[in-house]
Amino acid sequence: MALQAIAFYLMAAVTLASGFAVVSARNPVHSVLFLISAFFSAAGLFVLMGAEFLAMLLVVVYVGAVAVLFLFVVMMLDVDFAALRQGFARYMPLGGLVAGALAVEMVVVSSTVATQGAARLNDNPMARGAGAAANVTNAEAIGRVLYTNYVYFFQAAGMVLLVAMIGAIVLTLRHKPGVRRQVIADQVARTPKSGMRVVSLKPGEGVSE
Amino acid sequence: MGAQSFWATPGGWTVLTVLQILAVMIWILLSLAFLLLADRKIWAGVQMRKGPNVVGPFGLLQSFADFGKFLLKEIVIPSGADKTVFLLAPLVAFTLGFGAWAVIPLAPGWVVSNINVGVLYLFAISSLGVYGIIMGGWASNSKYPFLGSLRSAAQMVSYEVSIGFVIVTVIILSGTLNLQQIVTQQSGGFWNWYVFGGPGGLTAKAMALVMVPMAWIFFISGLAETNRPPFDLPEAESELVAGYAVEYSSTPYLLFQIGEYANIVLICAMTTILFFGGWQAPIDFAFVHHWPATGQSFYGFMWFFLKVIFFFFLVAMAKAIVPRYRYDQLMRLGWKVFLPTSLVAVVAVAAWRVFGMQA
């Protein structure tokens, strides 16, 4: 148990420190790298809680896909930090207010959840997590809940993502006339016969079309 | 009795696990030394050259000579480079290349960490491989490495999608994310391998129609994922000199190279485990079951090793005989061919699992 506590505090500290570094780093690429480190230690925290499925998903989705795209965009942008920092003093009060409100909300919610969870644990020691009782794996437990109780929300989330994807495509789609495109079917269908002509020439004569 | 209780204590467990990790790592590093040579020899053989043949008998010690050379050279860091990220990148590539091997079942019971989400872990680690390359290319602060790393990022992200869907087909058939269980389910003979539809008698063979192309897509996507020819556009030497590795020299370059080869062998191992029965023998000889457990383990390990080497041979042959793809062809193949095909396959396998499997 002591070892788990050490691991928890270590990973929580790394998460917080990298989270802080995300906003304080001068170089945007470093910010993204710190963000990745934060995701990673959060995944470690999930593993500590016994939610290895969520941990892996966090790594696959956020680190493996989302952060790669972040990095992709940030690397190609030339961000002018002097301009970004100009309005810092002006936006500080509002930003501080939002951050404070978020922090209070998070503390309230997590303390409520913790109280409820502790009460349930005292009630029934078998209910320690959905997986522990029925001897099913994490992935199974999540799948069962996701496709029964929350199936409509799950489908709705999928639809929202689909709409967002189509929206992004519609917004960025441009039909440029006069652009030569590769037609793969034509390229594949090309044979030596259609692509080349053998002409026999007499010396001193050119090729006439 | 004293020894037994020692292994059961936390300290003993740590020692045991560290020893297992070391054993796996040393085995991979040694195999890589010879696989690298085999890669060059096969390439040379196809082109009717001899390949490396000077160091040691048949050039067998060539990789070790290269290793010494890499270690003894000077590490050059470009003056405009982001030093920390520049040096971190090869470490990331190397660590990820080996981290994935923790969940690979090498033989019955031979696995460092038998976790329940092994497949997801593998997928997660292999999707992180892109970071080493992006970080290296960006930190070099130079044009060609940057272009190479951008290409590589786009390519790996694209092919990960189809790899993911192909893995999902196997997961749906097997019903588990545990690699050891996936291999165990494929016992009994080669007709029970997931490439031929998995266990379940003659009716399961209908799924071979879907799973054979899936194995093929997985292997090709694996080539793209590991930046191997014909998809080695991130380091296309005629366009980008050496891509993301232009500014690297000495040990950091060596780490990149070892990480890359570890990933290639990992893809071969994943193909073996997911589709070709892992450590299961193609024909289940009855007499093997009477052997002691250790003997059976070594027997299984032999089959696993042989299969991995076979797939590595295919990878090496692909390098020698297939011309490099154009970038638009690469993207077309990933998004317009593999992605729809694997999506349809996921639907087909899921439908079969619900409606056809119990019959």
Contacts between the chains, C-beta under 8 A, distances in Angstrom:
chain1	res1	chain2	res2	distance
A	3	B	10	7.8
A	27	B	82	7.7
A	29	B	82	7.8
A	29	B	85	7.5
A	29	B	138	6.2
A	30	B	85	7.6
A	33	B	85	7.1
A	33	B	135	7.3
A	36	B	131	7.3
A	52	B	115	6.5
A	52	B	116	6.6
A	52	B	117	5.0
A	53	B	117	5.6
A	53	B	120	7.1
A	56	B	117	5.0
A	56	B	120	3.8
A	56	B	121	5.8
A	56	B	123	7.7
A	56	B	124	5.2
A	57	B	120	7.3
A	59	B	124	4.0
A	59	B	127	7.7
A	59	B	128	7.2
A	60	B	120	6.7
A	60	B	123	5.9
A	60	B	124	4.7
A	60	B	127	5.9
A	63	B	124	7.6
A	63	B	127	7.6
A	63	B	128	6.2
A	64	B	123	8.0
A	64	B	124	6.3
A	64	B	127	3.1
A	64	B	128	6.0
A	64	B	130	7.9
A	64	B	160	7.0
A	65	B	127	7.1
A	65	B	157	6.7
A	65	B	160	7.5
A	68	B	130	5.9
A	68	B	131	7.6
A	68	B	134	7.2
A	68	B	153	6.0
A	68	B	157	5.7
A	69	B	157	7.5
A	71	B	131	7.9
A	71	B	134	5.8
A	71	B	138	8.0
A	71	B	153	7.5
A	72	B	134	7.7
A	72	B	150	7.2
A	72	B	153	5.6
A	72	B	154	7.7
A	75	B	134	7.4
A	75	B	138	5.2
A	75	B	146	7.6
A	75	B	150	7.6
A	76	B	150	7.6
A	137	B	116	4.6
A	137	B	117	7.8
A	137	B	177	7.4
A	138	B	116	6.8
A	138	B	117	7.1
A	139	B	116	7.3
A	139	B	117	6.4
A	139	B	120	7.8
A	139	B	177	5.7
A	182	B	328	5.5
A	182	B	329	7.9
A	184	B	329	7.0
A	184	B	332	6.0
